[in-house]
Amino acid sequence: MSLTTSSRKQGENQPDDGASAAKPPRIKIGKSSEESDKKGAHRRVKDVEICVPIVYGTIAFYLGRKASESQSHKWTVYVRGATNEDLGVVIKRVVFQLHPSFNNPTRVVESPPFELSECGWGEFEIGISLFFHNDICDKQLDLFHHLKLYPEDESGPQTTKKPVVVESYNEIVYPDPSENFLARVQNHPAVIVPRMPAGFNLPYPVSIESVNEREKGDTKDHPLSQWFMNFSEADELLKLAAARQQVQAHIVKLRRQLSVMDGPPPLLKQPTGYDYT
Amino acid sequence: MDAKDILGLPKNSITQEKKSRPQKDSQRKPDGISREVYALTGGFPPLIPAIEASQLKKRPPSDEKITWQWLPFTNSARKDNLHLYHWVRIVNGVPPTGDYSFAKYNKMWTKEETDQLFELCQSFDLRFIVIADRFPSSRTVEELKDRYYSVARAMLAARAPSPGDISGHPLVKEPYNVSQETERKRALSMVLSQTKQQERKDAEVLAEAKRITESRMVARGAEESELPVPSNAGPESAERAAIPSDTVSPSANVQHPSAAVAPSTITVDNASILASLRMLRVYLRTYALDQMVQAASSSAGLRTIKRVEQTLQELGVNLKPRVPTKAVCAEHLELRREILTLLNLQKQLQYKEAEGSSYRDGSYGDTPGTPKHLSHGGDQDRIFVPDMNFAGERIGKRDQKRKAPGRLSEAPLPAHKRPRKLKAADL
C-alpha cells in the first residue's frame, strides 16, 4: 500500500489560488453558463446537497513475537469512502494528529488512500483533519477517533492474526456547492448528488491540478480491505421504522384514553327511564 | 419489673437508677446559659474556662463613676475636616485623651521609616523583595514600592525646572499603581495554584465563550439573509445551533448544552437550524443530527431527555445511529420527537388520573384499583419492556383497572361485576 507521510507543519492550508469564496448570490436555475470556470467557482447551487459518505477508523495488529515493550502493535488509521471509492475527488489532504510522544506527531497525507501506519503500545485519541479542494471550501473538518489496540474480550493471549478494528461511518455534507464543484463530481462514484431539476446546465467539468496524474486512490483492493466493516443503512432503517410504529401505536392508545377521560360520559345503552315521558 | 423478676435480678436497682439520674442531669446543666446552647458547644465543660462566669456579672469597679457623653471627635487619618459625634465613656468626669482609636490603622509613613527605606533601597539596589525582608516594621513589597516611587516622583517634580521636563520620565508617565499591582499579584498566585481540573474547566468555559461569540456572528449573517424566520426566535436558536464547521467534532467530544432560550415552537427551531446549517460550507451528518436533536429537546428538562434515551434503549435503537445516512438521521429525529410526544401524553394521563382518583376518593369511598396507578412508580417509567407484547398486557391492565367516568354517577359495582385483575393464568 502506498504511504505518503511528511511532517509538514499544520496550518499551511491557505487556498493556493487567490480566489476567496466570498458570499455569492444565489443563482437561478436554468441559466446556461458559458462563462469561464472562474464564475462557476463563485456561483453556488441552492437546494442541491452534495453528500460524501466516509468511513474512518483504525486497524491494529498485535506483533506477537516481534513485539517489544515500546512497540507491541502495528496500527493503521485511515479515512476511506464508505463504498471504497476514491475520496481524492473531494479531499485534498488529511492531517493526522498523533500523540505527542510520536516523532513529528502531525502527519500530513497528500494523496489517497488517506492513511497512516505506525507502531506503538498506547491507545490515544487521533485527530483527523480533512482539507478539501480549493473549489469546494477552505474550511477544514475535524474528526476524532480513539485508537483501540486491545480487544474487548480479554480472555486468552492476543493473536497476531485477527486485528482490532474500530470504524465509524459518517457523511460529509456540502449544502451549497459551487457550480464547478458540482460539475466535477456529479458523476463520481464516491459522491452522492441528488437528481438535478430538468434544464439545469452546469459548466463543463474542470479537473483539478493533480487529479489526472494520480494513481488510483480507491480502497477496493486495499490490503486491509478484508477487515473493513459493513455499514448498511437498511438494518438501522428497519429498526427505526419498527420502533416508530410501536411508539405511534402507543400514542394512539394514550390519546384514546385521554379523550375518554376528558370527554362527556360514554353513551350507555341502558335506558335511564327518564327519556320516556 | 416482671422481667427482672424472671431474671432474678434485685428490684431496687431501678429506683436507685432513677434517683441518681436527676442528680446527674442537674449537675450537667451549666450556669448562665440554657442547656440547648450549652449542647451546641459540645455539651461538655471546657478544659480551661475562657471567661470566669463570676467575672461576667461583677465588672464595674465600685469606686469609679462611669457616665457616657455624646461628644464630637476628629480623625487624624482623614484629610478633610470632618467632624463626627460618638458616645464617649467618661470616668469620674474626665474624658479620654488621645487620637481617634482607629486612626492608628491608617498606614502613616514617618520620616524615620522613609529614611530607612531609602537607605535599604540604596544598599540593596532597589531589590524590593530583599528590602521588604530587612525592613524593620512589617510592610508589604507593594507598600514599600509605592512609598519609594511616590517620594522619588515628588523629589523629581520638586527639582525639575518645569513640569514639562519630567513629563517623559517613566516615574511620571507610568506611576506605580498599588492597588493594581496587589490585584495582579493576587490573580497570578491564584492562577499558579489552580489545579489541573480548574484549568480544564477554565479552558472549557473559554472555548464555550468563543463558540458563542462566533455563532453570534454567524447568526448575524443568518439574520441578514432573506430567510423567513421570526426575528426574536430565529437569532437565538441560530445562536445555539450554528457552530462554524472548523470546530466540528461530532463523535468524541462532549456536547455543551447551552443556556435556556426564549420559548419558541419546535418548527421554528428546526427551520432556523436548517438555515444555519446551510450557512456552513461543509458539515458532518452527525453534527447536523446533534443540532436537530438538541433543538427538539430544547423545551424538555434533563429528566425528560434521559427518559427519551431510556426509551430508545428499550426499543433497541442506538442513541447515536451507527450508520447516520440522511434517511436514518431523519427517521431517528422523528422517532425522538414521537417519543417526546408519548412521554408528554403519559404525563398528561398521570395528572388526569391523579385528579380523577382524588376526586373519586373524596366523594365515593370505595374505588378499587385507582390508588395503585399512582404508586406504579418504576413500572410507569418503563414504557417498552423488551420482548413484551405490551399492546396486550400492559395497556390491557390499565384499562381494566381504571374506571370510566360514567361510573361516577353509579354505585360501585359489586365484586363479581368489576373488571377482574389480570392473572397469570390469563396469559
Contacts between the chains, C-beta under 8 A, distances in Angstrom:
chain1	res1	chain2	res2	distance
A	21	B	281	7.4
A	23	B	221	7.9
A	51	B	285	7.7
A	51	B	326	6.7
A	53	B	325	7.1
A	125	B	252	6.4
A	132	B	282	6.8
A	136	B	281	7.8
A	136	B	282	7.4
A	137	B	281	3.7
A	137	B	282	5.1
A	138	B	281	7.9
A	139	B	244	7.3
A	139	B	245	4.9
A	139	B	246	5.1
A	139	B	280	7.8
A	139	B	281	5.4
A	139	B	282	6.0
A	140	B	245	8.0
A	140	B	246	5.9
A	141	B	245	6.2
A	141	B	246	7.9
A	141	B	248	6.0
A	141	B	282	5.8
A	141	B	283	7.6
A	141	B	284	6.5
A	142	B	246	7.2
A	142	B	247	7.4
A	142	B	248	5.9
A	142	B	249	5.2
A	143	B	249	7.1
A	143	B	250	7.4
A	143	B	251	7.3
A	143	B	284	7.7
A	144	B	249	5.5
A	144	B	251	6.5
A	144	B	252	3.9
A	144	B	253	6.8
A	145	B	251	7.7
A	145	B	252	7.4
A	146	B	252	6.7
A	168	B	251	6.0
A	169	B	322	6.9
A	169	B	323	5.1
A	169	B	324	6.6
A	170	B	250	7.0
A	170	B	251	7.8
A	170	B	284	5.3
A	170	B	285	5.9
A	170	B	286	5.6
A	170	B	324	6.3
A	171	B	284	6.9
A	171	B	285	3.9
A	171	B	324	6.7
A	171	B	325	6.4
A	171	B	326	7.2
A	172	B	282	6.3
A	172	B	283	7.9
A	172	B	284	6.4
A	172	B	285	7.9
A	173	B	282	6.9
A	173	B	283	5.6
A	173	B	284	7.1
A	173	B	285	5.9
A	173	B	288	6.8
A	174	B	281	6.9
A	174	B	282	5.4
A	175	B	277	6.3
A	175	B	278	4.7
A	175	B	280	6.6
A	175	B	281	7.7
A	175	B	283	7.5
A	176	B	278	6.3
A	176	B	281	7.7
A	231	B	322	7.2
A	231	B	323	4.6
A	232	B	323	6.6
A	233	B	323	4.7
A	233	B	325	4.5
A	233	B	327	6.3
A	233	B	328	5.2
A	235	B	323	7.6
A	236	B	318	7.6
A	236	B	321	5.8
A	236	B	322	6.1
A	236	B	323	5.1
A	236	B	328	5.0
A	237	B	327	6.2
A	237	B	328	6.0
A	237	B	331	6.3
A	239	B	316	6.3
A	239	B	317	6.0
A	240	B	317	6.4
A	240	B	328	6.7
A	240	B	331	4.1
A	240	B	332	6.1
A	240	B	335	5.8
A	241	B	331	6.9
A	243	B	312	7.7
A	243	B	315	4.1
A	243	B	316	7.2
A	243	B	317	5.2
A	243	B	335	5.7
A	244	B	331	6.9
A	244	B	334	6.6
A	244	B	335	5.1
A	244	B	338	6.2
A	246	B	315	6.5
A	246	B	384	6.5
A	247	B	311	7.9
A	247	B	315	7.6
A	247	B	335	6.7
A	247	B	338	4.6
A	247	B	339	5.8
A	247	B	342	5.6
A	248	B	338	6.3
A	249	B	391	6.7
A	250	B	342	5.8
A	250	B	383	6.9
A	250	B	384	8.0
A	250	B	390	7.6
A	250	B	395	8.0
A	251	B	338	6.7
A	251	B	341	6.0
A	251	B	342	5.3
A	251	B	345	6.2
A	253	B	391	8.0
A	253	B	395	5.5
A	254	B	342	7.0
A	254	B	345	4.2
A	254	B	346	6.5
A	254	B	349	5.9
A	255	B	345	6.5
A	257	B	349	6.1
A	257	B	398	7.4
A	257	B	399	7.7
A	257	B	402	8.0
A	258	B	345	6.7
A	258	B	348	6.1
A	258	B	349	5.8
A	258	B	352	6.7
A	260	B	404	6.8
A	260	B	405	7.7
A	261	B	349	7.7
A	261	B	352	5.0
A	261	B	353	7.8
A	261	B	356	6.7
A	261	B	405	6.6
A	262	B	352	7.4
A	265	B	404	7.6
A	265	B	405	5.7
A	265	B	406	4.2
A	265	B	409	7.6
A	266	B	404	6.0
A	266	B	405	8.0
A	266	B	406	5.4
A	268	B	406	6.2
